Amino acid sequence: MKILQDQRFRQQREAFNLRFNCEHCALFDEQRETCAHGYPTTEHRQAHYDDPTALVVFCKHFELA
């Protein structure tokens, strides 16, 4: 699912400390920087959201670690 990242989303992400990136997922291998299911991680990584125009991409297999 991809949606536009607007100012309100960025504010709420900070205010509520939202967790939805690979770095917060139980399926993410931090040492190899890969997903346990083999999915690409580029659009799901925290660094992706440094760009305020980047689309928000939610992973359907996200498991909060």
PDB file of N, CA, C and O in Angstrom:
ATOM      1  N   MET A   1       0.839  -1.168   0.000  1.00  0.00           N
ATOM      2  CA  MET A   1       0.000   0.000   0.000  1.00  0.00           C
ATOM      3  C   MET A   1       0.888   1.237   0.000  1.00  0.00           C
ATOM      4  O   MET A   1       1.765   1.368   0.854  1.00  0.00           O
ATOM      5  N   LYS A   2       0.675   2.128  -0.931  1.00  0.00           N
ATOM      6  CA  LYS A   2       1.472   3.349  -1.029  1.00  0.00           C
ATOM      7  C   LYS A   2       0.542   4.554  -0.938  1.00  0.00           C
ATOM      8  O   LYS A   2      -0.476   4.624  -1.627  1.00  0.00           O
ATOM      9  N   ILE A   3       0.908   5.496  -0.080  1.00  0.00           N
ATOM     10  CA  ILE A   3       0.109   6.716   0.063  1.00  0.00           C
ATOM     11  C   ILE A   3       1.044   7.920   0.121  1.00  0.00           C
ATOM     12  O   ILE A   3       2.229   7.787   0.428  1.00  0.00           O
ATOM     13  N   LEU A   4       0.499   9.083  -0.176  1.00  0.00           N
ATOM     14  CA  LEU A   4       1.290  10.304  -0.102  1.00  0.00           C
ATOM     15  C   LEU A   4       1.657  10.616   1.342  1.00  0.00           C
ATOM     16  O   LEU A   4       0.836  10.473   2.247  1.00  0.00           O
ATOM     17  N   GLN A   5       2.879  11.037   1.544  1.00  0.00           N
ATOM     18  CA  GLN A   5       3.355  11.440   2.858  1.00  0.00           C
ATOM     19  C   GLN A   5       3.170  12.952   2.974  1.00  0.00           C
ATOM     20  O   GLN A   5       3.877  13.716   2.317  1.00  0.00           O
ATOM     21  N   ASP A   6       2.240  13.377   3.794  1.00  0.00           N
ATOM     22  CA  ASP A   6       2.016  14.800   3.940  1.00  0.00           C
ATOM     23  C   ASP A   6       2.553  15.295   5.289  1.00  0.00           C
ATOM     24  O   ASP A   6       3.043  14.513   6.105  1.00  0.00           O
ATOM     25  N   GLN A   7       2.452  16.586   5.498  1.00  0.00           N
ATOM     26  CA  GLN A   7       2.965  17.192   6.726  1.00  0.00           C
ATOM     27  C   GLN A   7       2.272  16.610   7.964  1.00  0.00           C
ATOM     28  O   GLN A   7       2.913  16.367   8.987  1.00  0.00           O
ATOM     29  N   ARG A   8       0.980  16.392   7.861  1.00  0.00           N
ATOM     30  CA  ARG A   8       0.227  15.841   8.999  1.00  0.00           C
ATOM     31  C   ARG A   8       0.741  14.459   9.373  1.00  0.00           C
ATOM     32  O   ARG A   8       0.903  14.157  10.556  1.00  0.00           O
ATOM     33  N   PHE A   9       0.999  13.622   8.382  1.00  0.00           N
ATOM     34  CA  PHE A   9       1.531  12.291   8.661  1.00  0.00           C
ATOM     35  C   PHE A   9       2.886  12.389   9.362  1.00  0.00           C
ATOM     36  O   PHE A   9       3.134  11.683  10.339  1.00  0.00           O
ATOM     37  N   ARG A  10       3.759  13.260   8.864  1.00  0.00           N
ATOM     38  CA  ARG A  10       5.089  13.408   9.474  1.00  0.00           C
ATOM     39  C   ARG A  10       4.970  13.885  10.921  1.00  0.00           C
ATOM     40  O   ARG A  10       5.707  13.415  11.789  1.00  0.00           O
ATOM     41  N   GLN A  11       4.057  14.806  11.185  1.00  0.00           N
ATOM     42  CA  GLN A  11       3.861  15.291  12.552  1.00  0.00           C
ATOM     43  C   GLN A  11       3.328  14.182  13.453  1.00  0.00           C
ATOM     44  O   GLN A  11       3.796  14.020  14.580  1.00  0.00           O
ATOM     45  N   GLN A  12       2.369  13.431  12.973  1.00  0.00           N
ATOM     46  CA  GLN A  12       1.811  12.345  13.776  1.00  0.00           C
ATOM     47  C   GLN A  12       2.810  11.212  13.974  1.00  0.00           C
ATOM     48  O   GLN A  12       2.838  10.582  15.031  1.00  0.00           O
ATOM     49  N   ARG A  13       3.626  10.956  12.959  1.00  0.00           N
ATOM     50  CA  ARG A  13       4.664   9.937  13.086  1.00  0.00           C
ATOM     51  C   ARG A  13       5.592  10.267  14.242  1.00  0.00           C
ATOM     52  O   ARG A  13       5.980   9.383  15.006  1.00  0.00           O
ATOM     53  N   GLU A  14       5.949  11.543  14.372  1.00  0.00           N
ATOM     54  CA  GLU A  14       6.812  11.980  15.468  1.00  0.00           C
ATOM     55  C   GLU A  14       6.064  12.014  16.797  1.00  0.00           C
ATOM     56  O   GLU A  14       6.561  11.500  17.799  1.00  0.00           O
ATOM     57  N   ALA A  15       4.887  12.608  16.814  1.00  0.00           N
ATOM     58  CA  ALA A  15       4.121  12.785  18.051  1.00  0.00           C
ATOM     59  C   ALA A  15       3.742  11.456  18.701  1.00  0.00           C
ATOM     60  O   ALA A  15       3.784  11.318  19.924  1.00  0.00           O
ATOM     61  N   PHE A  16       3.370  10.475  17.866  1.00  0.00           N
ATOM     62  CA  PHE A  16       2.912   9.191  18.398  1.00  0.00           C
ATOM     63  C   PHE A  16       3.976   8.096  18.318  1.00  0.00           C
ATOM     64  O   PHE A  16       3.714   6.943  18.660  1.00  0.00           O
ATOM     65  N   ASN A  17       5.182   8.466  17.864  1.00  0.00           N
ATOM     66  CA  ASN A  17       6.295   7.523  17.777  1.00  0.00           C
ATOM     67  C   ASN A  17       5.889   6.264  16.996  1.00  0.00           C
ATOM     68  O   ASN A  17       6.108   5.138  17.443  1.00  0.00           O
ATOM     69  N   LEU A  18       5.290   6.490  15.815  1.00  0.00           N
ATOM     70  CA  LEU A  18       4.803   5.378  15.002  1.00  0.00           C
ATOM     71  C   LEU A  18       5.939   4.467  14.559  1.00  0.00           C
ATOM     72  O   LEU A  18       7.027   4.937  14.229  1.00  0.00           O
ATOM     73  N   ARG A  19       5.685   3.172  14.554  1.00  0.00           N
ATOM     74  CA  ARG A  19       6.655   2.162  14.149  1.00  0.00           C
ATOM     75  C   ARG A  19       6.099   1.400  12.959  1.00  0.00           C
ATOM     76  O   ARG A  19       5.082   0.718  13.081  1.00  0.00           O
ATOM     77  N   PHE A  20       6.753   1.508  11.811  1.00  0.00           N
ATOM     78  CA  PHE A  20       6.277   0.800  10.614  1.00  0.00           C
ATOM     79  C   PHE A  20       7.415   0.488   9.659  1.00  0.00           C
ATOM     80  O   PHE A  20       7.167  -0.008   8.560  1.00  0.00           O
ATOM     81  N   ASN A  21       8.655   0.764  10.043  1.00  0.00           N
ATOM     82  CA  ASN A  21       9.814   0.555   9.176  1.00  0.00           C
ATOM     83  C   ASN A  21      10.467  -0.799   9.431  1.00  0.00           C
ATOM     84  O   ASN A  21      10.232  -1.433  10.460  1.00  0.00           O
ATOM     85  N   CYS A  22      11.279  -1.226   8.490  1.00  0.00           N
ATOM     86  CA  CYS A  22      12.009  -2.490   8.634  1.00  0.00           C
ATOM     87  C   CYS A  22      12.785  -2.538   9.950  1.00  0.00           C
ATOM     88  O   CYS A  22      12.852  -3.580  10.602  1.00  0.00           O
ATOM     89  N   GLU A  23      13.359  -1.423  10.327  1.00  0.00           N
ATOM     90  CA  GLU A  23      14.171  -1.388  11.541  1.00  0.00           C
ATOM     91  C   GLU A  23      13.372  -1.718  12.803  1.00  0.00           C
ATOM     92  O   GLU A  23      13.953  -2.038  13.840  1.00  0.00           O
ATOM     93  N   HIS A  24      12.048  -1.643  12.718  1.00  0.00           N
ATOM     94  CA  HIS A  24      11.188  -1.951  13.862  1.00  0.00           C
ATOM     95  C   HIS A  24      10.488  -3.300  13.708  1.00  0.00           C
ATOM     96  O   HIS A  24       9.669  -3.675  14.547  1.00  0.00           O
ATOM     97  N   CYS A  25      10.803  -4.019  12.654  1.00  0.00           N
ATOM     98  CA  CYS A  25      10.112  -5.268  12.327  1.00  0.00           C
ATOM     99  C   CYS A  25      10.895  -6.486  12.830  1.00  0.00           C
ATOM    100  O   CYS A  25      12.120  -6.539  12.726  1.00  0.00           O
ATOM    101  N   ALA A  26      10.165  -7.456  13.375  1.00  0.00           N
ATOM    102  CA  ALA A  26      10.778  -8.687  13.870  1.00  0.00           C
ATOM    103  C   ALA A  26      11.361  -9.532  12.739  1.00  0.00           C
ATOM    104  O   ALA A  26      12.206 -10.392  12.991  1.00  0.00           O
ATOM    105  N   LEU A  27      10.930  -9.305  11.509  1.00  0.00           N
ATOM    106  CA  LEU A  27      11.400 -10.091  10.366  1.00  0.00           C
ATOM    107  C   LEU A  27      12.643  -9.500   9.702  1.00  0.00           C
ATOM    108  O   LEU A  27      13.159 -10.067   8.740  1.00  0.00           O
ATOM    109  N   PHE A  28      13.121  -8.373  10.206  1.00  0.00           N
ATOM    110  CA  PHE A  28      14.277  -7.696   9.607  1.00  0.00           C
ATOM    111  C   PHE A  28      15.557  -8.178  10.267  1.00  0.00           C
ATOM    112  O   PHE A  28      15.688  -8.140  11.491  1.00  0.00           O
ATOM    113  N   ASP A  29      16.498  -8.630   9.455  1.00  0.00           N
ATOM    114  CA  ASP A  29      17.816  -9.059   9.932  1.00  0.00           C
ATOM    115  C   ASP A  29      18.744  -7.853   9.888  1.00  0.00           C
ATOM    116  O   ASP A  29      19.192  -7.451   8.814  1.00  0.00           O
ATOM    117  N   GLU A  30      19.033  -7.281  11.036  1.00  0.00           N
ATOM    118  CA  GLU A  30      19.835  -6.063  11.095  1.00  0.00           C
ATOM    119  C   GLU A  30      21.266  -6.272  10.604  1.00  0.00           C
ATOM    120  O   GLU A  30      21.841  -5.373   9.992  1.00  0.00           O
ATOM    121  N   GLN A  31      21.846  -7.436  10.862  1.00  0.00           N
ATOM    122  CA  GLN A  31      23.227  -7.689  10.445  1.00  0.00           C
ATOM    123  C   GLN A  31      23.358  -7.745   8.923  1.00  0.00           C
ATOM    124  O   GLN A  31      24.299  -7.189   8.356  1.00  0.00           O
ATOM    125  N   ARG A  32      22.427  -8.407   8.277  1.00  0.00           N
ATOM    126  CA  ARG A  32      22.481  -8.526   6.812  1.00  0.00           C
ATOM    127  C   ARG A  32      21.659  -7.450   6.113  1.00  0.00           C
ATOM    128  O   ARG A  32      21.734  -7.296   4.894  1.00  0.00           O
ATOM    129  N   GLU A  33      20.864  -6.697   6.903  1.00  0.00           N
ATOM    130  CA  GLU A  33      19.985  -5.654   6.380  1.00  0.00           C
ATOM    131  C   GLU A  33      19.051  -6.206   5.310  1.00  0.00           C
ATOM    132  O   GLU A  33      18.905  -5.635   4.230  1.00  0.00           O
ATOM    133  N   THR A  34      18.420  -7.338   5.641  1.00  0.00           N
ATOM    134  CA  THR A  34      17.496  -7.986   4.722  1.00  0.00           C
ATOM    135  C   THR A  34      16.230  -8.420   5.461  1.00  0.00           C
ATOM    136  O   THR A  34      16.201  -8.494   6.689  1.00  0.00           O
ATOM    137  N   CYS A  35      15.203  -8.700   4.693  1.00  0.00           N
ATOM    138  CA  CYS A  35      13.940  -9.198   5.222  1.00  0.00           C
ATOM    139  C   CYS A  35      13.989 -10.730   5.264  1.00  0.00           C
ATOM    140  O   CYS A  35      14.509 -11.360   4.342  1.00  0.00           O
ATOM    141  N   ALA A  36      13.457 -11.319   6.318  1.00  0.00           N
ATOM    142  CA  ALA A  36      13.436 -12.782   6.441  1.00  0.00           C
ATOM    143  C   ALA A  36      12.647 -13.436   5.313  1.00  0.00           C
ATOM    144  O   ALA A  36      12.909 -14.587   4.961  1.00  0.00           O
ATOM    145  N   HIS A  37      11.684 -12.716   4.743  1.00  0.00           N
ATOM    146  CA  HIS A  37      10.893 -13.239   3.629  1.00  0.00           C
ATOM    147  C   HIS A  37      11.528 -12.932   2.275  1.00  0.00           C
ATOM    148  O   HIS A  37      11.007 -13.347   1.239  1.00  0.00           O
ATOM    149  N   GLY A  38      12.628 -12.223   2.276  1.00  0.00           N
ATOM    150  CA  GLY A  38      13.319 -11.899   1.030  1.00  0.00           C
ATOM    151  C   GLY A  38      12.739 -10.711   0.280  1.00  0.00           C
ATOM    152  O   GLY A  38      13.112 -10.468  -0.868  1.00  0.00           O
ATOM    153  N   TYR A  39      11.839  -9.973   0.900  1.00  0.00           N
ATOM    154  CA  TYR A  39      11.243  -8.817   0.248  1.00  0.00           C
ATOM    155  C   TYR A  39      12.240  -7.667   0.150  1.00  0.00           C
ATOM    156  O   TYR A  39      13.110  -7.539   1.011  1.00  0.00           O
ATOM    157  N   PRO A  40      12.136  -6.844  -0.861  1.00  0.00           N
ATOM    158  CA  PRO A  40      13.000  -5.657  -0.954  1.00  0.00           C
ATOM    159  C   PRO A  40      12.683  -4.713   0.211  1.00  0.00           C
ATOM    160  O   PRO A  40      11.531  -4.598   0.630  1.00  0.00           O
ATOM    161  N   THR A  41      13.706  -4.048   0.723  1.00  0.00           N
ATOM    162  CA  THR A  41      13.522  -3.213   1.914  1.00  0.00           C
ATOM    163  C   THR A  41      13.698  -1.720   1.660  1.00  0.00           C
ATOM    164  O   THR A  41      13.411  -0.915   2.547  1.00  0.00           O
ATOM    165  N   THR A  42      14.153  -1.334   0.496  1.00  0.00           N
ATOM    166  CA  THR A  42      14.488   0.068   0.225  1.00  0.00           C
ATOM    167  C   THR A  42      13.359   1.026   0.578  1.00  0.00           C
ATOM    168  O   THR A  42      13.591   2.024   1.260  1.00  0.00           O
ATOM    169  N   GLU A  43      12.149   0.740   0.128  1.00  0.00           N
ATOM    170  CA  GLU A  43      11.025   1.648   0.374  1.00  0.00           C
ATOM    171  C   GLU A  43      10.465   1.545   1.793  1.00  0.00           C
ATOM    172  O   GLU A  43       9.631   2.359   2.191  1.00  0.00           O
ATOM    173  N   HIS A  44      10.913   0.564   2.542  1.00  0.00           N
ATOM    174  CA  HIS A  44      10.392   0.357   3.893  1.00  0.00           C
ATOM    175  C   HIS A  44      11.356   0.812   4.983  1.00  0.00           C
ATOM    176  O   HIS A  44      11.005   0.824   6.163  1.00  0.00           O
ATOM    177  N   ARG A  45      12.565   1.184   4.587  1.00  0.00           N
ATOM    178  CA  ARG A  45      13.583   1.557   5.571  1.00  0.00           C
ATOM    179  C   ARG A  45      13.344   2.965   6.094  1.00  0.00           C
ATOM    180  O   ARG A  45      12.763   3.808   5.410  1.00  0.00           O
ATOM    181  N   GLN A  46      13.796   3.202   7.302  1.00  0.00           N
ATOM    182  CA  GLN A  46      13.602   4.498   7.948  1.00  0.00           C
ATOM    183  C   GLN A  46      14.233   5.633   7.141  1.00  0.00           C
ATOM    184  O   GLN A  46      13.674   6.728   7.088  1.00  0.00           O
ATOM    185  N   ALA A  47      15.361   5.398   6.525  1.00  0.00           N
ATOM    186  CA  ALA A  47      16.050   6.424   5.740  1.00  0.00           C
ATOM    187  C   ALA A  47      15.217   6.888   4.543  1.00  0.00           C
ATOM    188  O   ALA A  47      15.378   8.015   4.074  1.00  0.00           O
ATOM    189  N   HIS A  48      14.342   6.034   4.057  1.00  0.00           N
ATOM    190  CA  HIS A  48      13.471   6.379   2.929  1.00  0.00           C
ATOM    191  C   HIS A  48      12.623   7.612   3.249  1.00  0.00           C
ATOM    192  O   HIS A  48      12.289   8.397   2.362  1.00  0.00           O
ATOM    193  N   TYR A  49      12.285   7.767   4.516  1.00  0.00           N
ATOM    194  CA  TYR A  49      11.387   8.851   4.934  1.00  0.00           C
ATOM    195  C   TYR A  49      12.108  10.146   5.270  1.00  0.00           C
ATOM    196  O   TYR A  49      11.476  11.106   5.712  1.00  0.00           O
ATOM    197  N   ASP A  50      13.411  10.189   5.069  1.00  0.00           N
ATOM    198  CA  ASP A  50      14.147  11.455   5.178  1.00  0.00           C
ATOM    199  C   ASP A  50      13.716  12.406   4.065  1.00  0.00           C
ATOM    200  O   ASP A  50      13.808  13.626   4.205  1.00  0.00           O
ATOM    201  N   ASP A  51      13.251  11.841   2.973  1.00  0.00           N
ATOM    202  CA  ASP A  51      12.738  12.620   1.845  1.00  0.00           C
ATOM    203  C   ASP A  51      11.253  12.892   2.095  1.00  0.00           C
ATOM    204  O   ASP A  51      10.452  11.958   2.062  1.00  0.00           O
ATOM    205  N   PRO A  52      10.867  14.144   2.345  1.00  0.00           N
ATOM    206  CA  PRO A  52       9.472  14.444   2.661  1.00  0.00           C
ATOM    207  C   PRO A  52       8.500  14.192   1.508  1.00  0.00           C
ATOM    208  O   PRO A  52       7.286  14.203   1.712  1.00  0.00           O
ATOM    209  N   THR A  53       9.018  13.967   0.303  1.00  0.00           N
ATOM    210  CA  THR A  53       8.141  13.683  -0.833  1.00  0.00           C
ATOM    211  C   THR A  53       8.007  12.173  -1.091  1.00  0.00           C
ATOM    212  O   THR A  53       7.270  11.760  -1.986  1.00  0.00           O
ATOM    213  N   ALA A  54       8.708  11.369  -0.319  1.00  0.00           N
ATOM    214  CA  ALA A  54       8.658   9.915  -0.510  1.00  0.00           C
ATOM    215  C   ALA A  54       7.264   9.388  -0.170  1.00  0.00           C
ATOM    216  O   ALA A  54       6.620   9.862   0.766  1.00  0.00           O
ATOM    217  N   LEU A  55       6.815   8.412  -0.934  1.00  0.00           N
ATOM    218  CA  LEU A  55       5.539   7.775  -0.641  1.00  0.00           C
ATOM    219  C   LEU A  55       5.663   6.923   0.614  1.00  0.00           C
ATOM    220  O   LEU A  55       6.711   6.330   0.869  1.00  0.00           O
ATOM    221  N   VAL A  56       4.592   6.866   1.395  1.00  0.00           N
ATOM    222  CA  VAL A  56       4.551   5.987   2.558  1.00  0.00           C
ATOM    223  C   VAL A  56       4.201   4.598   2.041  1.00  0.00           C
ATOM    224  O   VAL A  56       3.208   4.413   1.338  1.00  0.00           O
ATOM    225  N   VAL A  57       5.035   3.625   2.401  1.00  0.00           N
ATOM    226  CA  VAL A  57       4.838   2.262   1.922  1.00  0.00           C
ATOM    227  C   VAL A  57       4.733   1.343   3.137  1.00  0.00           C
ATOM    228  O   VAL A  57       5.696   1.168   3.883  1.00  0.00           O
ATOM    229  N   PHE A  58       3.558   0.763   3.321  1.00  0.00           N
ATOM    230  CA  PHE A  58       3.348  -0.161   4.427  1.00  0.00           C
ATOM    231  C   PHE A  58       3.524  -1.591   3.938  1.00  0.00           C
ATOM    232  O   PHE A  58       3.037  -1.954   2.867  1.00  0.00           O
ATOM    233  N   CYS A  59       4.211  -2.386   4.717  1.00  0.00           N
ATOM    234  CA  CYS A  59       4.444  -3.789   4.371  1.00  0.00           C
ATOM    235  C   CYS A  59       3.364  -4.648   5.027  1.00  0.00           C
ATOM    236  O   CYS A  59       3.061  -4.477   6.208  1.00  0.00           O
ATOM    237  N   LYS A  60       2.789  -5.564   4.264  1.00  0.00           N
ATOM    238  CA  LYS A  60       1.732  -6.402   4.807  1.00  0.00           C
ATOM    239  C   LYS A  60       2.252  -7.475   5.760  1.00  0.00           C
ATOM    240  O   LYS A  60       1.462  -8.113   6.456  1.00  0.00           O
ATOM    241  N   HIS A  61       3.569  -7.684   5.804  1.00  0.00           N
ATOM    242  CA  HIS A  61       4.150  -8.692   6.683  1.00  0.00           C
ATOM    243  C   HIS A  61       4.849  -8.074   7.899  1.00  0.00           C
ATOM    244  O   HIS A  61       5.571  -8.768   8.615  1.00  0.00           O
ATOM    245  N   PHE A  62       4.643  -6.803   8.131  1.00  0.00           N
ATOM    246  CA  PHE A  62       5.287  -6.141   9.254  1.00  0.00           C
ATOM    247  C   PHE A  62       4.848  -6.772  10.581  1.00  0.00           C
ATOM    248  O   PHE A  62       3.655  -6.940  10.833  1.00  0.00           O
ATOM    249  N   GLU A  63       5.829  -7.117  11.425  1.00  0.00           N
ATOM    250  CA  GLU A  63       5.591  -7.642  12.766  1.00  0.00           C
ATOM    251  C   GLU A  63       6.402  -6.804  13.729  1.00  0.00           C
ATOM    252  O   GLU A  63       7.632  -6.823  13.686  1.00  0.00           O
ATOM    253  N   LEU A  64       5.735  -6.075  14.592  1.00  0.00           N
ATOM    254  CA  LEU A  64       6.426  -5.211  15.538  1.00  0.00           C
ATOM    255  C   LEU A  64       7.360  -6.027  16.418  1.00  0.00           C
ATOM    256  O   LEU A  64       6.944  -6.989  17.063  1.00  0.00           O
ATOM    257  N   ALA A  65       8.612  -5.636  16.435  1.00  0.00           N
ATOM    258  CA  ALA A  65       9.612  -6.350  17.242  1.00  0.00           C
ATOM    259  C   ALA A  65       9.581  -5.896  18.678  1.00  0.00           C
ATOM    260  O   ALA A  65      10.355  -6.390  19.499  1.00  0.00           O
TER     261      ALA A  65
END
